[in-house]
Amino acid sequence: MRQFNRIGLIAIATATLSTGVDSARSAESLTFEKDVRPILKAHCFHCHGEDGEMKGGLDVRLARFLQKGGDAGPAIVAGKPDESLLLEVLISGEMPKEKAKLPDAEIATVRQWIAEGAKTARPEPETLGPEHLFTQEERAWWSLQPIADASPPEVKSDKVKNDIDAFIAAKHAGSDLTFSETAEPQILLRRASFTLTGMPPTPEEVDNFLSAYAGDPEKAYRDMVERLLASPAHGERWARHWLDVAGYADSDGVTEKDLERAHAWRYRDYVINAFNKDKPFDAFVREQLAGDEIAFREKLHADSETDELKARYAELITATGFLRMAPDGTGAANTLLNQNQSITDTIKIVSTAMYGMTIQCAECHDHRYDPITQKDFYELRAVFQPGFDPKAWRRPSQRLVSLQTKEDKARAAEIEAEAKKIDAERLEKQQEFINIILELLLEKCQESDREPLRVAFETPVKERSDEQNALLKANPNILKLNAGSLYLYDTTYKKRHAATLKEYVEKAKEVRARKPVPDLVQAFAEVAKKPEAIPATHLFFRGDPESPKDEVAPSDLDVLSGWRKTELPENVESLPTSGRRLALAEMLTDGEHPLLARVMVNRVWMHHFGRGLVKTVADFGHLGEKPSHPELLDYLATEFMKNGWSLKWLHREILASHTWRQKSQRDAHRDTIDPDNVLLSRQNKRRLEAETLRDSLLAVSGKLNDKLGGEPVPVMETEEGIVVIGIDTTDTAGRQTGKYIPLNGEEYRKSIYVQVRRSRPLEMFAAFDAPTMADANCAIRPVTTVSPQSLLLMNNIGMREYAQFFAGRMEKEIADGDAEAIIDRAWRLCYGRYPTPEERQQASDFLTLQTAYYTVNPVGYESVAGPAKEGAPTARELGIAALGHALMSANEFLYVD
């Protein structure tokens, strides 16, 4: 009966899987290593071979193990799929246990492999030791190979402006595609402005560019690119991209308290400055992974001899904030689980940002798809373990590093001593005033009680006798006499003792305000330890921190060991710290590592085109997509490193290409051949990110505050539960007080400076796909198109407020209120162009109708937070606001060609 069922299942499955089998048969013969092992590794190793687990006595890691079988007999019979138990349980869905049935195509592959004789690519090893963890096929994965020194192909085309175009054009030639024409100069300017600075061009910038472009297009274009790269806004724009990957947030997350990180902003400013200065990317990486160890090596500290060296020390320490960006619940609940999760999330950030691999997936078991073992994960964890040190865990508040110098500390001590003298004078006066009031109160008591009351009052509370307590209780006005109640007696006795004491308090406060700011940094500073005191790192059974197994040493990915060194030192004698992070950073940036340069070049490419050369920018593994232009990726990675790891060089190369300058218009021919535009025969139209949208609204409405750096602009929750910019004035019980504290223009700063509170995303940010950082980081943002976005643009009070600001700007700039001038200015501010005659007429009609409407139906000014502007706008102003609102809600504002 068992044999009948098995054959019946195979027969039924044959029809179902025929398409997959026929497709597979058309290819070359299958082998275990290339075709079947990856399937079994993803679905079966966990229970049949990994960690010594052999359910049913079956090991599936080698083909001969399958033929040998387990307790139920051979799992496969070479050449006879209908008699193979493995195929039966896969088709029936009995295996994998308690998991989804394997896809039909994978089952078809297993069936064909068995039918072809269960071949292997080469003789299998006798035992599976560490040297056999990966097959040759796994080791040969494209992203794990040395970066090739590719040469640009020779292509004849008048549109090829540089080597990038040559690679792209070569792909076109084999696909019946050609480049699109160059976009109009206004479009190029707007595209470049948003790409490089995240800001729309001003009408004046448009005029200047068009004038220069008419004389010498190429020079005007390159000068424009240089101007944008030199803008402080460039660092703010590209810092936002990196901060996504770094998981930047101004709060700890994890728990409901979501404790604030008061000093995280210094890391944000470090990143902005690094991009503006074009800090070489290899140095940028080394500083973030091991800034404190570099400082030790360079003998830098807060008291270094020169201001320049002190600033360098501060920069290095601040850079390590990268390793403190992960969510960390230990500030609210210091549990082993929260500690472990914080470390894991940090490794995820490192792996996605610098490796482009999902190394964190190997925390509990060997990676199911990539040649990354569980041991690899813990070897990478060993690099950071000395800084985390779970056995001597430091909560977030204990990890703050002071940049205060000895001079600053001495100055602070002098000022504190001065303030304490004032405190002493106040206490002396306070006692004098209390004694005066005491005598006045005693005069009202019976003469026989006066001295006993005085003695009782002056006796310390804990030393008072029962009789003294009873006497004071009978005279509550004396019992309650203290510094805090003096103001009550001031009223009675026409004194001003409390006011005098307050003057002393304010005077001491003024003195203390002169203290140097302590300059605390949220950093990953490793505590110096002797080598024997460095905490060991253990591999955890199934990822359970309470089940440690073998100790592991720090290392890079073992799969790379076939062609480069991967071992890292456990202790560097020349440093007081372990030196492991610095060793890893130098290994990653040695110019030969296969991943770092590829990953960053691909990220930059994605932000310029909306799609990476490798679409899955954070997954260069088997579940990710292979590069669309592998030679171009390696060429750019090589040239990037040759050109000093300069990101501005990379921006120049990309923007200099015709590939980037193309029009974005679609057509039927291109859409038929390449619907996703993978081969880049046109540019991609792209939507503004949430922060860029808000910054653009501020810019065109004339409210933008372009102040650089500093503490974040706070966010708060309104009574309606909406998160807006503002200072939180809820009481200790979390109740709204209704108080409003003005921000004095800080609310109009760029979005990169708005506080990233994991539990409180701004409404606009949430609607337009900005990450909340509830997870460790955001490797790539989604781009959604959903109805709440349109509803927010149309109805949100914040949009109406921007529209009123816009109208106020028009009223100031167009003094005579000329409708045509207002319409032209509005179009140029919002879209960087003049309206067409048809648009101008429609806008004029709209403005007339709206003005008439608001003449009959006036409304007041509006405000998202706090009191609205006093008075009422004119009907004309409201009409202009309605026009501005329409323009700022349109697709042309929201998208970049």
C-alpha positions in Angstrom: 0.0 0.0 0.0 2.9 2.4 0.9 4.5 1.8 -2.5 1.2 2.4 -4.3 0.6 5.7 -2.5 4.1 6.8 -3.4 3.8 6.0 -7.1 0.3 7.6 -7.1 1.7 10.8 -5.7 4.5 10.9 -8.2 2.1 10.3 -11.1 -0.2 13.1 -10.0 2.6 15.5 -9.5 4.1 14.7 -12.9 1.3 16.5 -14.7 1.3 19.4 -12.2 5.1 19.9 -12.5 5.4 19.1 -16.2 6.1 22.7 -17.2 8.9 23.1 -14.7 10.4 19.7 -15.6 10.3 20.4 -19.3 12.0 23.7 -18.8 14.6 22.1 -16.6 15.2 19.3 -19.1 16.0 21.7 -21.8 19.0 22.8 -19.8 22.2 20.9 -19.0 22.3 18.0 -16.6 21.6 19.0 -13.0 24.1 18.5 -10.2 23.6 18.2 -6.4 25.9 21.1 -5.6 24.6 23.6 -8.1 20.9 22.8 -8.2 19.7 20.6 -5.3 21.8 21.5 -2.3 20.6 25.1 -2.2 17.0 23.9 -2.0 17.8 21.5 0.7 19.9 24.0 2.6 17.1 26.5 2.6 14.4 24.1 3.8 15.9 20.9 5.3 19.4 21.4 6.8 17.9 22.8 9.9 16.6 19.4 11.0 18.7 17.1 8.9 22.4 17.8 9.4 22.9 21.2 10.9 24.2 21.4 14.5 24.3 17.6 14.6 20.5 17.5 14.3 19.6 14.2 12.4 15.8 13.8 12.7 14.9 10.3 11.4 18.6 9.5 11.3 18.8 11.4 8.0 21.5 13.8 6.9 20.8 15.7 3.6 24.0 17.7 3.2 25.6 15.3 0.7 24.1 13.3 -2.2 25.6 10.0 -0.8 23.9 10.7 2.6 20.6 10.9 0.7 21.3 7.6 -1.0 22.3 6.1 2.3 19.1 7.5 3.9 18.0 7.3 7.5 15.7 5.3 9.7 13.1 4.9 6.9 15.6 3.7 4.4 17.2 5.5 1.4 15.9 9.0 0.8 16.6 8.8 -2.9 17.2 6.0 -5.5 19.3 7.4 -8.3 17.6 7.2 -11.6 14.2 6.3 -10.0 12.3 9.4 -8.8 9.1 7.3 -8.4 10.9 5.2 -5.8 12.5 8.1 -3.9 11.0 8.8 -0.4 12.4 12.4 -0.5 10.3 13.3 -3.5 7.2 11.7 -2.0 7.4 13.7 1.2 8.1 16.9 -0.7 5.2 16.4 -3.1 2.7 15.6 -0.3 3.9 18.5 1.8 4.7 16.3 4.7 8.2 17.9 4.6 9.4 20.4 5.6 7.6 19.8 8.8 5.1 22.5 9.9 6.3 24.8 7.0 4.9 25.7 3.6 5.2 23.2 0.8 8.1 23.7 -1.5 7.4 25.6 -4.7 6.5 23.3 -7.7 9.6 24.4 -9.6 11.9 23.4 -6.8 10.3 20.0 -6.5 10.6 19.6 -10.3 14.3 20.3 -10.0 14.8 17.6 -7.3 12.8 15.1 -9.4 14.8 15.8 -12.6 18.1 15.5 -10.6 17.1 12.1 -9.3 15.9 11.0 -12.7 19.2 12.0 -14.3 21.1 9.8 -11.8 21.5 12.1 -8.8 24.8 13.4 -10.2 27.4 15.4 -8.2 29.7 18.0 -9.7 32.7 16.3 -8.2 33.6 13.5 -5.7 32.1 14.3 -2.3 34.3 14.5 0.8 34.4 11.6 3.3 33.5 13.9 6.1 32.0 17.4 6.4 34.6 19.4 8.3 34.9 23.2 8.3 36.7 23.2 5.0 33.6 21.7 3.3 31.1 24.2 4.7 30.7 25.8 1.3 30.6 24.3 -2.2 32.6 25.7 -5.0 29.4 27.0 -6.5 28.6 29.0 -3.3 32.2 30.4 -3.1 31.8 31.5 -6.7 28.9 33.8 -6.1 29.5 37.1 -7.9 29.6 39.5 -5.0 32.1 37.4 -3.1 34.7 37.6 -6.0 37.5 40.1 -6.3 36.3 43.4 -8.0 37.2 43.1 -11.6 39.3 45.8 -13.3 36.8 46.1 -16.2 37.5 48.2 -19.3 34.8 50.3 -20.9 33.6 48.9 -24.2 34.2 50.7 -27.5 30.9 52.1 -28.6 30.2 54.6 -31.5 27.5 57.0 -30.5 27.4 60.8 -30.4 25.5 60.5 -27.0 28.4 58.7 -25.2 29.9 61.4 -23.0 31.9 59.2 -20.7 32.7 55.6 -19.7 29.4 55.1 -17.9 27.6 55.8 -21.2 29.8 53.3 -23.0 28.7 50.5 -20.7 25.1 51.4 -20.9 25.1 51.8 -24.7 26.7 48.4 -25.1 23.8 46.8 -23.3 21.4 48.8 -25.5 23.0 47.5 -28.7 22.0 43.9 -27.8 18.4 44.8 -26.9 17.3 47.1 -29.8 17.4 50.1 -27.5 19.0 53.5 -27.8 19.4 56.5 -25.5 16.7 59.0 -25.2 17.4 62.7 -26.1 18.9 65.1 -23.5 16.3 66.6 -21.2 15.5 70.3 -21.4 17.9 72.6 -19.4 15.1 73.6 -16.9 14.5 69.9 -16.2 18.2 69.2 -15.8 18.5 72.0 -13.3 15.5 70.9 -11.3 16.6 67.3 -11.4 20.2 68.1 -10.3 19.0 70.5 -7.6 16.8 67.8 -6.0 19.4 65.0 -6.5 22.3 66.9 -5.0 20.7 69.3 -2.5 17.1 68.1 -2.0 15.9 71.6 -2.8 14.0 73.1 -5.7 16.0 75.7 -7.8 15.0 79.4 -7.2 13.7 81.4 -10.1 16.9 83.4 -10.0 19.0 80.2 -10.3 16.9 79.1 -13.2 17.4 82.4 -15.0 21.2 82.3 -14.4 21.5 78.7 -15.6 19.4 79.2 -18.8 21.5 82.3 -19.7 24.7 80.4 -19.2 23.4 77.3 -21.0 22.5 79.3 -24.1 26.1 80.4 -24.5 28.0 77.1 -23.5 25.7 74.2 -22.5 28.4 71.9 -21.3 30.3 74.5 -19.2 27.0 75.8 -17.8 26.0 72.3 -16.8 29.3 71.4 -15.2 29.4 74.7 -13.3 25.9 74.1 -12.1 26.9 70.7 -10.8 29.9 72.1 -9.0 27.8 74.9 -7.4 25.3 72.3 -6.1 28.1 70.0 -4.8 29.6 73.0 -2.9 26.3 73.9 -1.3 25.9 73.1 2.4 22.6 71.6 1.5 24.5 68.9 -0.4 25.7 67.4 2.9 22.3 67.6 4.4 20.8 65.9 1.4 23.2 63.0 1.2 23.5 62.6 5.0 19.8 61.8 5.0 20.5 58.8 2.7 23.3 57.5 5.0 21.3 58.1 8.2 18.6 55.8 6.9 21.1 53.0 6.6 22.7 53.9 9.9 19.4 53.7 11.6 19.6 57.3 13.0 17.1 58.2 15.7 16.8 60.6 18.6 15.2 58.0 20.8 16.0 54.4 22.0 12.8 52.7 20.9 12.0 49.1 22.0 9.9 50.0 25.0 6.8 52.2 25.4 8.9 54.8 27.1 10.9 55.3 23.9 13.5 57.3 25.9 15.0 60.3 24.2 18.6 60.4 23.0 19.6 63.9 23.9 23.0 63.8 22.2 22.5 61.7 19.1 22.3 64.8 16.9 26.1 65.2 17.1 26.5 62.1 15.0 24.0 63.5 12.5 26.0 66.6 12.2 29.2 64.6 11.8 27.7 62.8 8.8 26.5 66.1 7.2 30.0 67.6 7.7 31.6 64.5 6.3 29.6 64.7 3.0 30.1 68.4 2.7 33.9 68.1 3.1 33.9 65.1 0.8 35.6 63.0 3.5 37.1 60.0 1.7 34.5 57.2 2.1 37.2 54.7 3.4 38.1 57.2 6.2 34.4 57.7 6.8 33.9 54.0 7.4 37.0 53.6 9.6 36.0 56.5 11.8 32.5 55.2 12.3 33.6 51.7 13.2 36.7 52.6 15.3 37.0 56.3 15.8 37.9 55.8 19.5 40.7 53.3 18.6 42.0 55.7 15.9 42.1 58.4 18.6 44.1 56.1 20.8 46.5 55.3 18.0 47.0 58.9 17.2 47.3 59.8 20.9 44.4 62.2 20.7 42.2 63.2 23.7 40.0 66.0 24.9 43.2 67.8 26.2 45.3 67.5 23.1 47.7 70.4 22.6 46.0 72.4 19.8 42.4 73.3 19.0 42.8 71.4 15.7 43.8 68.2 17.5 41.0 68.6 20.0 38.5 69.0 17.2 39.9 65.9 15.5 39.4 63.9 18.7 35.9 65.2 19.0 35.2 64.2 15.4 36.5 60.7 15.9 34.6 60.0 19.0 31.4 61.4 17.5 31.8 59.2 14.5 31.4 56.1 16.6 27.8 57.1 17.2 27.2 55.0 14.2 27.5 51.9 16.5 25.0 53.5 18.9 22.2 54.1 16.5 20.4 50.7 16.9 17.3 50.5 19.1 18.3 49.9 22.7 15.8 49.0 25.3 18.3 48.6 28.1 17.8 52.2 29.3 14.3 51.4 30.3 14.6 47.6 30.9 18.2 46.3 31.2 17.4 42.7 30.4 19.6 40.0 28.7 17.1 39.9 25.9 17.3 43.7 25.3 21.1 43.6 25.5 21.3 40.8 23.0 18.9 42.4 20.6 20.8 45.7 20.7 24.0 43.9 19.6 22.2 42.0 16.9 20.6 45.1 15.5 24.0 46.8 15.4 25.4 43.9 13.4 22.5 44.2 11.0 23.3 47.9 10.5 26.9 47.1 9.9 26.2 44.2 7.5 23.5 46.0 5.4 25.4 49.3 5.3 28.9 48.0 4.6 28.6 44.4 3.4 25.3 44.6 1.5 24.6 41.1 2.9 22.0 39.8 5.4 24.6 38.5 7.9 22.1 38.9 10.7 20.0 36.1 9.3 22.7 33.7 10.5 22.2 34.5 14.2 20.2 31.3 14.9 21.5 29.0 12.2 23.6 28.9 9.1 22.2 31.3 6.4 19.6 29.4 4.4 20.7 30.9 1.0 24.1 32.5 1.3 27.5 31.1 2.2 27.3 32.6 5.6 27.5 30.4 8.7 26.2 30.9 12.2 29.8 31.0 13.2 30.4 33.9 10.8 27.7 35.9 12.6 29.3 35.4 16.0 32.8 36.0 14.6 31.6 39.4 13.5 29.9 39.9 16.8 33.3 39.1 18.5 34.6 42.2 16.8 32.2 44.4 18.7 31.8 42.3 21.9 34.5 44.2 23.8 32.7 47.4 23.3 29.3 46.0 24.3 30.6 43.7 27.1 27.3 42.1 28.2 28.9 41.1 31.5 29.5 44.8 32.3 26.7 46.3 30.3 26.5 50.0 30.2 23.1 51.6 29.7 22.8 54.4 27.1 23.2 57.1 29.7 26.4 55.4 30.8 27.9 55.5 27.3 28.0 59.2 27.0 31.5 60.6 26.5 32.5 64.1 27.6 34.6 66.2 25.3 35.3 68.7 28.1 38.9 69.7 28.5 40.9 70.1 31.7 40.7 73.9 31.2 36.9 73.7 30.8 36.6 71.5 33.9 38.8 73.9 35.9 36.8 76.8 34.7 33.6 75.0 35.6 34.9 74.3 39.0 35.8 78.0 39.6 32.4 79.1 38.5 30.7 76.5 40.7 32.8 77.7 43.7 31.6 81.2 43.0 28.0 80.0 42.8 28.3 78.1 46.0 29.4 81.2 47.8 26.1 82.8 46.7 24.3 79.6 47.8 25.9 79.9 51.3 24.9 83.6 51.5 21.4 82.6 50.6 21.3 79.9 53.2 22.6 82.3 55.8 20.0 84.9 54.9 17.3 82.2 54.8 18.1 81.2 58.4 18.1 84.9 59.4 14.6 85.4 57.9 13.3 82.2 59.4 14.5 83.4 62.8 12.8 86.8 62.3 9.5 85.2 61.5 9.9 82.7 64.3 10.3 85.5 66.9 7.2 87.2 65.5 5.2 84.0 65.8 6.5 83.3 69.3 5.3 86.7 70.5 1.7 85.5 69.8 2.2 82.4 72.0 1.9 82.1 75.9 5.1 83.3 77.5 5.6 79.9 79.2 5.6 78.1 75.8 7.9 80.4 73.9 11.3 79.0 75.0 10.1 75.3 74.7 8.7 76.1 71.3 11.9 77.7 70.2 14.0 74.7 71.4 11.6 72.3 69.8 11.7 74.1 66.4 15.5 74.3 66.4 15.9 70.6 67.4 16.4 68.3 64.3 13.2 66.4 63.4 14.6 63.0 64.1 15.8 64.1 67.6 12.6 65.7 68.8 10.9 64.2 71.9 7.2 63.2 72.0 6.5 66.3 74.1 8.2 68.6 71.6 6.3 67.0 68.7 3.1 67.5 70.6 3.9 71.1 71.4 4.7 71.9 67.7 1.6 70.1 66.5 -0.4 72.4 68.8 1.2 75.4 67.1 1.1 74.5 63.3 2.1 78.0 62.2 5.5 77.4 63.8 5.7 73.7 62.8 5.2 74.6 59.1 7.7 77.5 59.1 10.4 76.8 56.5 12.1 78.4 53.5 9.3 77.2 51.2 6.6 78.9 53.3 8.3 82.2 53.9 6.2 83.8 51.2 3.1 83.2 53.3 4.4 85.1 56.2 5.7 87.8 53.9 2.1 88.7 53.1 1.1 88.7 56.8 4.0 90.7 58.1 4.6 92.9 55.0 8.1 91.5 54.4 9.9 90.5 51.2 12.1 87.7 52.5 11.0 85.1 49.9 11.6 87.6 47.1 15.1 88.4 48.5 16.0 84.7 48.6 14.7 84.2 45.0 17.1 86.9 43.9 20.0 84.9 45.4 18.8 81.8 43.5 18.7 83.7 40.2 22.1 85.3 40.9 23.6 81.8 41.4 21.8 80.5 38.3 23.3 83.4 36.2 26.8 82.5 37.5 26.4 78.8 36.7 25.2 79.7 33.2 28.7 80.8 32.5 30.0 77.3 32.8 31.4 75.8 29.7 28.9 73.4 28.0 29.8 69.8 28.9 29.6 68.6 25.2 28.5 65.1 25.8 28.6 62.7 22.8 26.7 59.5 22.3 29.6 57.2 21.4 30.8 53.7 21.2 34.0 54.1 23.3 35.5 50.8 24.3 36.7 50.6 27.9 40.4 49.8 28.0 41.0 46.3 29.4 43.9 43.9 29.8 43.8 41.2 27.2 42.7 38.5 29.7 39.7 40.7 30.8 38.3 41.1 27.2 35.0 39.4 27.2 34.8 36.1 25.3 32.2 35.7 22.5 30.3 32.4 22.3 28.1 31.0 19.6 24.6 30.7 21.0 22.6 27.5 20.3 19.8 28.5 18.1 20.6 32.2 18.9 19.6 31.8 22.5 21.9 34.0 24.7 21.2 31.8 27.6 22.6 28.8 25.7 26.3 29.6 24.9 28.3 27.0 23.1 31.8 27.2 21.6 34.0 30.3 21.9 34.7 32.1 18.6 37.4 34.6 17.6 36.9 37.7 15.5 36.9 37.3 11.8 35.6 38.5 8.5 33.3 36.2 6.4 35.0 32.8 6.2 33.8 32.3 2.6 36.4 34.9 1.5 39.3 33.0 3.0 39.9 31.1 -0.2 41.5 34.2 -1.8 42.2 36.7 1.0 42.9 36.9 4.7 39.9 37.0 7.0 41.3 36.4 10.5 41.4 39.4 12.8 43.5 40.0 15.9 42.0 39.2 19.2 44.1 41.9 20.8 46.3 44.7 19.4 49.2 45.3 21.8 49.8 48.8 20.7 46.2 49.9 21.8 44.6 50.0 25.2 41.5 48.6 23.6 41.2 45.3 21.8 41.8 46.9 18.4 39.4 44.5 16.7 37.1 47.2 15.2 40.0 49.1 13.8 41.4 45.9 12.2 38.0 45.1 10.7 37.7 48.7 9.4 41.1 48.5 7.8 40.2 45.1 6.2 37.0 46.5 4.7 38.8 49.5 3.3 42.0 47.9 2.0 40.9 48.3 -1.6 40.5 44.6 -2.2 37.5 43.7 -0.1 34.8 42.6 -2.6 31.8 44.3 -1.0 32.3 47.8 0.5 33.0 49.8 -2.7 30.5 47.8 -4.7 27.8 48.4 -2.1 28.4 52.2 -1.8 28.7 52.8 -5.5 25.4 50.9 -6.0 23.7 53.0 -3.3 24.8 56.2 -4.9 23.6 54.9 -8.3 20.2 54.1 -6.7 19.7 57.6 -5.4 20.5 59.0 -8.8 18.3 56.7 -10.8 15.7 55.3 -8.4 17.1 51.8 -8.9 20.5 50.3 -8.1 22.7 48.5 -10.6 21.9 45.8 -8.1 18.2 46.4 -7.4 18.4 44.8 -3.9 20.9 47.4 -2.5 21.1 45.7 0.9 21.2 42.1 -0.3 24.0 41.1 -2.7 23.3 37.4 -1.8 21.3 34.7 -3.5 17.9 36.1 -2.6 18.9 39.5 -4.1 19.0 40.3 -7.8 22.2 40.0 -9.8 23.6 43.3 -11.2 22.1 44.5 -14.4 25.5 45.9 -15.5 28.1 43.9 -13.6 31.1 45.3 -15.6 29.9 48.8 -14.9 29.5 48.2 -11.2 33.0 46.8 -10.9 34.4 49.6 -13.1 32.8 52.3 -10.9 33.9 50.6 -7.7 37.5 50.4 -9.0 37.5 54.0 -10.2 35.8 55.2 -7.0 38.7 53.7 -5.0 41.3 55.0 -7.4 39.9 58.5 -7.1 40.4 58.6 -3.3 37.0 57.1 -2.4 35.6 60.5 -3.3 31.8 60.6 -3.3 31.8 63.9 -5.1 33.9 62.4 -7.8 31.3 59.7 -8.2 28.5 62.3 -8.3 30.3 64.2 -11.0 30.9 61.1 -13.1 27.2 60.0 -12.9 25.8 63.5 -13.6 28.3 64.0 -16.5 26.9 61.0 -18.3 24.2 61.2 -21.0 22.6 58.3 -19.2 21.7 60.6 -16.3 20.8 63.6 -18.5 18.2 61.7 -20.6 14.5 62.6 -20.8 12.2 60.5 -18.7 9.4 60.1 -21.1 8.2 56.6 -21.8 7.2 55.2 -25.1 5.7 51.9 -26.4 8.9 50.6 -27.9 11.0 51.0 -24.8 8.2 49.7 -22.5 7.8 46.6 -24.7 11.5 45.7 -24.6 12.4 46.9 -21.1 9.2 47.9 -19.1 11.2 48.4 -15.8 13.9 50.5 -17.6 16.6 48.2 -16.2 18.8 49.0 -19.2 18.3 52.8 -18.8 17.3 53.9 -22.2 15.6 56.8 -20.4 15.8 58.5 -17.0 13.3 57.5 -14.3 10.6 59.9 -13.1 10.8 59.9 -9.3 8.7 61.1 -6.4 10.1 63.4 -3.8 10.8 61.7 -0.4 8.9 62.9 2.6 11.6 65.2 4.0 12.3 66.7 0.5 8.6 67.4 0.0 8.3 69.2 3.4 11.6 71.2 2.7 10.3 72.2 -0.7 7.0 73.4 0.8 9.0 75.5 3.2 11.2 76.8 0.5 8.5 77.9 -2.0 6.3 79.4 0.8 9.2 81.6 1.9 9.5 80.2 5.5 12.6 77.9 5.2 15.1 78.4 8.0 18.4 77.1 6.6 20.4 77.1 9.8 22.9 74.3 9.9 23.3 71.7 12.6 22.5 71.7 16.2 19.9 70.1 18.5 16.9 68.6 16.9 13.6 70.4 16.5 11.2 68.7 18.9 8.0 66.9 18.0 4.9 66.6 20.1 1.4 65.0 20.0 -1.6 67.2 19.8 -4.8 66.6 21.7 -6.1 64.9 18.6 -3.2 62.4 18.7 -1.5 63.9 15.6 2.3 64.3 15.7 3.5 67.8 14.8 6.5 69.9 15.4 6.4 71.6 18.8 7.6 71.4 22.4 5.8 68.8 24.4 4.0 70.4 27.3 2.1 67.4 28.7 2.3 66.9 32.4 3.9 64.0 34.2 0.8 61.9 33.8 0.9 62.5 30.0 -2.1 64.8 30.0 -2.3 67.8 27.6 -1.9 71.1 29.4 -2.8 73.3 26.5 0.3 75.4 27.0 2.3 76.5 23.9 6.0 77.4 23.8 7.0 79.2 20.7 10.0 77.8 18.7 10.9 81.2 17.2 11.4 80.0 13.7 13.0 76.7 14.6 9.9 74.9 13.4 10.8 75.9 9.8 14.2 74.2 9.7 15.0 71.5 7.3 13.5 68.0 7.9 16.9 66.4 8.6 16.9 68.4 11.8 13.4 67.3 13.0 13.6 65.0 15.9 13.4 61.3 14.9 11.3 59.9 17.7 10.6 56.3 16.9 7.2 56.3 18.5 6.2 59.7 17.1 6.7 60.0 13.3 5.5 63.3 11.8 2.2 62.9 9.9 3.6 63.9 6.6 6.7 61.7 7.1 4.6 58.7 7.9 2.3 59.3 4.8 5.2 59.6 2.4 7.2 56.5 3.5 9.9 58.0 5.7 11.2 55.3 8.0 10.2 55.3 11.7 13.3 53.4 12.6 11.1 51.0 14.6 13.5 48.4 13.1 17.2 48.6 13.3 17.6 50.7 10.1 16.1 51.3 6.7 18.1 49.7 3.9 15.8 51.0 1.2 12.7 53.1 1.4 9.5 51.9 -0.2 7.8 54.3 -2.6 4.0 53.9 -2.2 1.1 55.6 -4.0 -1.8 55.5 -1.6 -4.9 57.6 -1.1 -3.9 59.1 2.3 -1.1 60.9 0.5 -3.6 62.8 -1.7 -5.9 63.4 1.2 -3.1 64.9 3.2 -2.1 67.2 0.4 -5.6 68.3 -0.2 -7.0 68.6 3.4 -4.3 68.7 5.9 -4.2 71.9 8.0 -0.4 72.0 7.6 -0.8 72.2 3.8 -3.3 75.1 4.3 -0.8 76.8 6.5 1.9 76.5 3.9 -0.6 77.9 1.3 -1.2 80.9 3.5 2.5 81.4 3.9 2.8 81.2 0.1 0.1 83.8 -0.3 1.9 86.1 2.2 5.1 85.7 0.1 3.3 86.6 -3.1 1.7 89.7 -1.5 5.2 90.9 -0.4 7.0 90.1 -3.7 4.4 91.3 -6.1 3.7 94.7 -4.6 1.0 95.9 -7.0 -0.9 92.6 -6.8 -0.9 92.1 -10.5 -2.6 88.7 -11.2 -0.4 87.8 -14.2 2.8 88.6 -12.2 1.5 86.5 -9.3 0.7 83.5 -11.5 4.1 83.7 -13.2 6.0 83.9 -10.0 3.9 81.1 -8.5 4.7 78.8 -11.4 8.4 79.6 -11.3 8.7 79.0 -7.6 6.8 75.7 -7.7 7.9 74.2 -11.0 11.0 76.2 -12.1 9.2 77.4 -15.3 6.7 79.9 -16.7 3.1 78.7 -17.1 1.8 78.0 -20.6 -0.8 80.5 -22.0 -3.5 77.9 -21.2 -2.3 77.4 -17.7 -2.1 81.2 -17.2 -5.7 81.7 -18.2 -6.9 78.8 -16.1 -5.0 80.2 -13.1 -6.4 83.7 -13.7 -10.0 82.3 -13.8 -9.3 80.2 -10.7 -7.9 83.2 -8.8 -10.9 85.3 -9.7 -13.4 82.7 -8.6 -11.6 81.9 -5.3 -11.3 85.6 -4.4 -15.0 86.0 -5.0 -15.8 83.0 -2.9 -13.7 84.2 0.1 -15.2 87.7 -0.2 -18.5 86.0 0.8 -17.0 83.3 3.0 -14.1 84.7 4.9 -11.9 82.5 7.0 -9.1 83.2 9.5 -5.4 82.3 9.6 -4.6 78.7 10.5 -1.8 77.1 12.5 -0.8 73.5 13.0 0.5 74.1 16.5 -0.1 77.0 18.8 -2.2 80.2 18.3 -2.8 81.3 14.7 -1.7 84.7 13.4 -4.0 87.4 14.6 -6.4 89.2 12.3 -7.9 87.9 9.1 -6.5 87.5 5.6 -8.0 89.4 2.7 -10.2 87.6 0.2 -7.4 88.2 -2.4 -4.8 86.6 -0.1 -7.1 83.6 0.5 -7.5 83.3 -3.3 -3.8 83.3 -3.8 -3.4 80.7 -1.0 -5.9 78.5 -2.8 -3.9 78.8 -6.0 -0.6 78.0 -4.1 -2.3 75.0 -2.4 -3.3 73.6 -5.8 0.2 74.1 -7.3 1.9 72.5 -4.2 -0.5 69.5 -4.3 0.0 68.7 -8.0 2.1 65.9 -9.4 4.5 68.3 -11.1 5.5 69.6 -7.6 5.6 66.0 -6.2 7.6 64.4 -9.0 10.9 65.1 -10.6 11.4 64.3 -14.3 
